[in-house]
Amino acid sequence: MWHLLPYALAAYGGYQGYKGAKQSGASGLGRLFGAGMGAYGGYTLGAHGLNTMNPGAYRDFAGMSNLRGFHKYLVCQQQEQEQEQE
């Protein structure tokens, strides 16, 4: 579940960046820039915070940067759950 933290913080940061840019009276491009910077900041903080809490987790998270890595992660999780149930 922790592997979703950077994405959640990126979404929240993007929302707050857009909202802040809109309140300051920025144009359409300014709002998009604010959203992009907020999302980047949230993602970066989430990824590094994840690494701080659990040093091995960021390596696992970085390995999921493509669909093949994510599928591999899901298969491993499923196998671990099946082994625990036995």
C-alpha positions as CSV (number, residue, x, y, z in Angstrom):
1,M,0.0,0.0,0.0
2,W,2.9,2.3,0.7
3,H,4.0,2.2,-2.9
4,L,1.0,4.4,-3.8
5,L,2.1,7.2,-1.5
6,P,4.1,9.2,-4.2
7,Y,1.1,9.0,-6.6
8,A,-1.3,10.2,-4.0
9,L,0.9,13.1,-2.9
10,A,1.5,14.0,-6.6
11,A,-2.3,14.2,-7.1
12,Y,-2.8,16.3,-4.0
13,G,0.2,18.5,-4.9
14,G,-1.2,19.0,-8.4
15,Y,-4.6,19.9,-7.1
16,Q,-3.2,22.4,-4.6
17,G,-0.8,23.9,-7.2
18,Y,-3.7,24.4,-9.6
19,K,-5.9,25.8,-6.9
20,G,-3.2,28.2,-5.7
21,A,-2.5,29.4,-9.2
22,K,-6.2,30.0,-9.9
23,Q,-6.6,32.0,-6.7
24,S,-3.6,34.2,-7.6
25,G,-5.2,35.0,-10.9
26,A,-2.8,33.1,-13.2
27,S,-3.8,32.4,-16.8
28,G,-4.4,28.9,-18.2
29,L,-0.7,28.2,-18.7
30,G,0.1,29.5,-15.3
31,R,-2.4,27.2,-13.7
32,L,-1.0,24.2,-15.6
33,F,2.5,25.2,-14.5
34,G,1.3,25.5,-10.9
35,A,-0.4,22.1,-11.1
36,G,2.7,20.5,-12.7
37,M,5.1,21.9,-10.1
38,G,2.8,20.9,-7.3
39,A,2.5,17.4,-8.7
40,Y,6.3,17.1,-9.1
41,G,6.9,18.3,-5.6
42,G,4.3,15.9,-4.1
43,Y,5.7,13.0,-6.0
44,T,9.3,13.8,-5.1
45,L,8.5,14.2,-1.4
46,G,6.4,11.0,-1.4
47,A,9.2,9.0,-3.1
48,H,11.9,10.3,-0.8
49,G,9.7,10.0,2.3
50,L,9.0,6.4,1.4
51,N,12.8,5.8,1.1
52,T,13.3,7.4,4.5
53,M,10.7,5.2,6.2
54,N,11.8,2.0,4.6
55,P,15.1,2.1,2.6
56,G,14.3,-1.0,0.5
57,A,10.8,0.3,-0.5
58,Y,12.0,3.0,-2.9
59,R,14.1,0.4,-4.8
60,D,10.9,-1.7,-5.1
61,F,8.9,1.3,-6.1
62,A,11.4,2.4,-8.7
63,G,11.3,-1.0,-10.2
64,M,7.6,-0.6,-10.9
65,S,8.1,2.4,-13.2
66,N,6.8,0.3,-16.1
67,L,3.9,-2.1,-16.4
68,R,6.2,-5.2,-16.5
69,G,7.7,-4.2,-13.1
70,F,4.3,-3.5,-11.6
71,H,2.9,-6.8,-12.9
72,K,5.9,-8.6,-11.4
73,Y,5.3,-6.9,-8.1
74,L,1.6,-7.9,-8.1
75,V,2.5,-11.5,-8.8
76,C,5.0,-11.6,-6.0
77,Q,2.5,-10.1,-3.6
78,Q,-0.1,-12.7,-4.6
79,Q,2.3,-15.6,-4.1
80,E,3.2,-14.3,-0.7
81,Q,-0.4,-14.2,0.3
82,E,-1.0,-17.7,-0.9
83,Q,2.0,-19.0,1.1
84,E,0.7,-17.3,4.2
85,Q,-2.7,-18.9,3.8
86,E,-1.2,-22.4,3.6
